[in-house]
Amino acid sequence: MKLLALLLLALPTLAQSPEPDTSFLQPVSVKYSLLDKAEDVDLKKVVVNYDDIVYVLSNQGLYRVLDGKLVRDISYRPLADKAPVDIIIQEESGYLYYLYEDQFLTNAHAGKPYAYLPDGEYYQLTVNRAGDVLVAGNQESALYKNGDWIKLNELDTEIQSVQCHDEQFYALTNSGVYQLTGAEWKLFHTDEEANCITFRDDELLIGTDKGYYGISLVDATETTSLVSRVPVPNINSLLASSDGLWAATLQGAWQQTDSSFRYFSSKRWLDQNEVLDIASDSEGDIYLLTASGLNKVDFQPMTLAEKAKYFEKKIRQRHIRYGFIAEMRLTKPGDITTAEMIDTDNDGLWSAFYLGSQAYRYAVTQEPKARRNAWEAFEAYERLLSINPLDGFPSRTFERKDYKVADLDRWRPSPDSAWEWKGHTSSDEFVAYIYVASLMDEFLAESNEEKQRVADFIDAIVTHVIENDYYFVDIDGEPTLWGRWNPEYINWYPPTIRDRRLGSLTLIAGLQLAYDLTGKERFKEEAYRMMEEHGYLENILIDMNTIAPTPGYVHEGHDMGSGGWNHSDDEMAFLTYWVIHRHAFNDELKQKYEQAIRNHWEIEQLEKNAVWNLITYATEGSFDRAATLWFLRDYPLDLIRYDTKNSHRQDLTKLEPNFRNQETVELLPAVERRIIRYNANPFQLDGGQGGLRELTGAEYLLPYWMARYLEVVSG
């Protein structure tokens, strides 16, 4: 029965008609800088009135959000120099009330509601919908009702906060929750560990250091048992909103909807991790207050197409370096104004994602700009060959002399003395070359001259590999570390090490492509020779389920059978699947390739990668529609590589150490994970680069435009 269930789970869900591109809510981080900040300012409380004006109480006075900044509230001149000790939003009306040391007041109702108080005795207030005002101090409290003050019974425990719900007043104290009955406080619920309270319909929710629970407002019986399986159980503040329950904690904030959580932490969302207070506005956006800053989770209505436009613009304005896609290096963490474009070890591979996106975009829209962008990128690929003196050897990347950044020992002088080129080219880059050449030929090369440019490019590279005994041979006359497809090297690996399968796959794909684009029989003959004499086809069909730790196979200091699952290999394989299937010599081979693709996709399905899903759908036919849409909708807009931590979360099911290095059962949404490319482990809980790098967004554009081309989503 268990086996049957697993088989049913593996059955593909084929796309039948395009998914309408309906609007969804994209969370976006907004941080409000504090202008004219005093040295010892501590922010204490955030509230939002019915006009969505955001107010922040501090020990130095009242601030408000204005023009994207957190500024002193000087809007009412009589109050500009006064520092309230508390502020509150009146129940239901949404009006702002102020509590000063000697009075309370509001500017609503023509400023009529106000009353004086004993100086310095009260420092908290709340106002119910009837206009009754409750003020409280340490243990004492008073109620202003119908124009008169009513002194309430003094409690024998310290009052932490006062709130109202459905006109009823409540006080959270060190010993529990009190309810105001008439003019007397009565103990409603005992809990000496309660940190905060909020209200959800007829339920009182109580936050503690161990999670939260609920009791009935009717009879104080337990309605929700302690919920401790939350991202962070140390709760400072709770907010029940129409979009679920929000909690401010010592390590970020979380939202609970039904049984699922969303977690907001790290510099991506917060200026610091300890959140003190939460408020929401009429749009459902959330304000998270720390002692030093105000942070907003802005839920912006957005379509997939609108997200694509955002990344298209971002890339063109910030990430194009000589046609390549460029990672940004920030000299100040999180500050885009300090960003500069740098070379990386895989400029060709990362640029393949962008060129690929523009190829599919042009296939769908016929937009001249998409065509121009793709050809601009391809020109950079062509220069990889021309900037060095070697026949058919592609440089990893190039840069003007003396401005290189990554791997300084791998750079060589160019015949053009103004430039340098990077050697040591790997199989990762080879995959990029065959992928982009396949796309360029199919979607963008419209004239014979353009077709020939693409054919010449791939011809030169694959010819170099063949004539150098199936190696990339660098300027020193030696094979590069990873540019190796020689049978002696490939078949040295046992079937349990992926390099045997992957190297065979990428080589046969390249030979098929070269034959298809040039018509030269040599490439076809070599492909069949490698498959028939050296077992490369059998290697391609190796069952991915047999890949396992196989230590002891050491290549130039690297133990190739240890270290866990290699996600870079997944990336190379799936991009190659497009090529090997598209350019198969015949249907019999194509069917065998489909078998290999399906086998790999089944293993990778749990990672919900949209590109892997879409390439599998375009070749073998299997498809996870829900996972693809989830990936596209959840992909974050902010791609700065902040340090992110999730290993402390209590809502996740942790796994024992394993070969895949999968740390949890659950795959976290991308907005909660560290920002990664496709060559990294999405199940890794912690990581980042200190906010000093920013990715481009090509990792979104490629699956988006591929989904458009394959009619998985509509425009």
Residue, then its C-alpha position, 0 to 999 in steps of 0.5 A: m500500500k505504501l509503495l502504491a502511494l509513492l507511485l501515485l505521488a510520482l505520476p506527472t501532472l501535465a499542463q493542459s492549458p496556460e495558467p492565467d497570470t492572476s495577481f498575487l501578493q509579493p512580499v517586499s521589504v521596506k526600511y524606514s530610516l530615522l532622520d535626526k536621530a538622537e543618540d539615545v533614542d529607543l523606539k517602543k511602539v508602532v500604531v497605524n491610524y484609520d488614514d494609514i498614518v504610521y506613528v512610532l513612539s520613542n523615549q525621545g518623542l513621537y515619530r511618523v512615517l512621511d515621504g518614506k522616512l521616519v521623522r519627528d511628528i511636528s504636524y500639530r504645532p501645539l504638540a510638536d514639542k511634547a513627548p507622549v508617554d504612550i499612544i493608542i488607536q481607538e477601537e473601531s474608529g481608528y483615531l489616534y489618542y495621546l497620553y502625556e504625563d499630565q493629560f490624554l487627548t486626541n485631535a479627532h472629534a474637533g479635539k474635544p476629548y481630553a482630560y487632565l491627570p495626576d502628573g506622572e502617575y500613568y504611562q499606558l492607555t487604551v480607548n474603547r469604541a464608546g470613547d471610554v479611556l483607560v489609563a494605567g501605571n505600575q499597579e494603579s489605573a483609572l477609567y475616564k467615562n462620561g466626562d468623569w474619572i473613576k479610580l479603579n482598585e489597585l492591583d497587587t501585581e505589576i501591569q504590563s499592558v492594557q487593551c480593549h476588545d469589544e468595549q471590554f478592558y483587559a490588563l496583562t499583569n505579572s500574574g495573569v490577565y485581569q478583566l474590568t467588570g464595572a469599576e473593578w478589576k477581576l482576575f480572568h486568567t492566571d499565567e505568570e509567564a505571559n508576555c503579551i495578549t491579543f484578540r481573535d474573535d471571541e478568543l484571547l491569545i496569550g504569547t509566552d516564551k514557549g509559544y502561544y495559546g488561546i482561552s475563551l473570552v466567554d468563560a476563560t476555558e482553553t480554546t487553543s492548546l499551547v502552540s510551540r511548533v512555531p518558527v520562534p517561540n519567544i514572543n514579544s507581541l501578537l497581532a491577529s489580523s485578517d491575514g492570520l496571526w503575526a508574532a514579534t519575537l526575539q529572532g524576527a517575526w512570523q505569520q501563521t495562516d492555518s497551519s503554515f508559517r511565513y518567517f521574516s528575519s535577517k537584514r533582508w527584512l529587518d534592521q535587527n532581529e529582535v522585533l518589539d511590536i507589530a502593527s498593520d494598515s488597511e492594505g494588510d501591510i505589516y510594520l515590524l518595530t525594533a528598538s532602532g528601526l521601523n521595517k515594513v513587509d509590503f504585500q504588493p499585488m503583482t503578476l508574474a509578468e510584472k515581476a518579469k518586467y521588474f527583473e528585466k529593468k533591474i538587469r539592464q540597469r545594473h547587471i550587464r558587463y560586456g554583454f555578460i550577466a554580472e553579479m554585483r559586489l557591494t562595498k557597504p552591506g545592503d547598500i546598492t549605491t555602493a555596488e560594482m559589477i565583477d567577474t565570477d568563475n562562471d560568467g558564461l554559465w550564469s549568463a546562459f540563464y539570461l540569454g536563455s530567458q531572452a531567447y524564450r522571450y523573443a520566441v513568445t513576443q518577437e520583441p526586438k529588444a529581447r533579440r538585441n539583448a540575446w545577441e549582445a550576450f552571444e557576442a560576449y560568448e564569441r569573444l571568449l574564443s577570440i580574446n585568447p590565442l588558442d584555437g577553439f579554447p573558450s576563456r572563462t571570462f575576460e576583463r580590462k587589464d588589472y581589473k580582474v576580481a575572482d581567482l587571480d592565478r587563473w588569468r592570462p594576458s591577451p594578445d590585445s594588451a589592454w585586456e586579460w582573459k581567464g583560463h581553467t575553463s570547466s565543464d560548467e561553461f561547456v554546458a552554457y555554450i551548448y545550451v545558448a548555441s542551441l537556443m540561438d540557432e532555434f529562436l534567434a538566428e534568422s538569416n544564413e549569416e546568423k546561423q553560421r555565426v552560431a554554428d562556427f562558435i560551437d564548431a570551434i569549441v567541440t573541434h577543440v575538444i575532439e582534437n585535444d583527446y577530449y579535453f579542454v587544453d589551456i595555454d600551459g598545454e595541460p587539461t583544465l581541472w574539470g574540462r575532461w571528457n576523455p573515456e579514460y577519465i570518464n570511465w575511471y569513475p564507478p557508476t555510483i559517482r555522477d561524473r561518469r553519467l554527467g560527463s557522458l551526457t554533456l559530451i554527447a549533447g555537444l557532439q549532437l548539437a555540433y552535427d545538427l548546426t554544421g552538418k559535419e559527419r565527424f561530429k556524428e561519427e564521434a558521438y556514435r564511437m563514444m556511445e558504442e565503443h566507450g559506453y557513453l549511452e549506457n553511462i547516460l542511462i545510469d540510474m540516479n538512485t544508485i548515486a551514493p557516497t563512494p570515497g577513494y576516487v581522488h582527482e587532483g586532490h579532490d575526493m570525487g566520491s565524497g562530500g554529498w549531493n552535487h547541485s552544480d551537477d543537477e544544474m548542468a544536467f538539466l540544461t543539457y537535457w534540453v540540448i540532448h533531447r532537442h538535437a537527438f539523432n533519432d527517435e530511438l535515442k530520444q526515447k532513451y534520453e527521456q528515460a534518463i531525464r524522467n529518472h533524474w526529475e523524479i529525484e529532484q522533484l522535491e526541490k520544486n525547481a521551476v527550470w528542472n520542471l519545465i525542461t522535463y516537461a519540454t522533453e520527457g513530458s513529466f511536470d509539476r505545475a503547482a511547484t512551478l507556479w509556487f517557485l515563480r510566485d514566491y521568488p523574492l525581489d530582493l536578491i542581496r545575499y544577506d546572512t540568513k538563519n533558519s536552523h533555530r526554527q521550531d516549526l521545521t522537521k529536521l532530518e538526520p545527516n544524509f547524502r543529499n544534505q537535506e536538512t529538513v522535510e519542508l522546503l522553505p519558500a525562497v523569500e525565507r531562504r538564503i539567496i542562491r543560484y541553482n547550483a546550491n542546496p535549497f534545503q540548507l537552512d543557514g548561509g549568506q554573504g553578509g549583504l555584500r553580493e547581489l544576484t541578478g534575477a536571471e534565475y527568475l526570468l529563465p523559468y518565467w519565459m520558458a513557462r510562457y513559451l511552453e504555454v504553462v502560464s499566460g501573458 
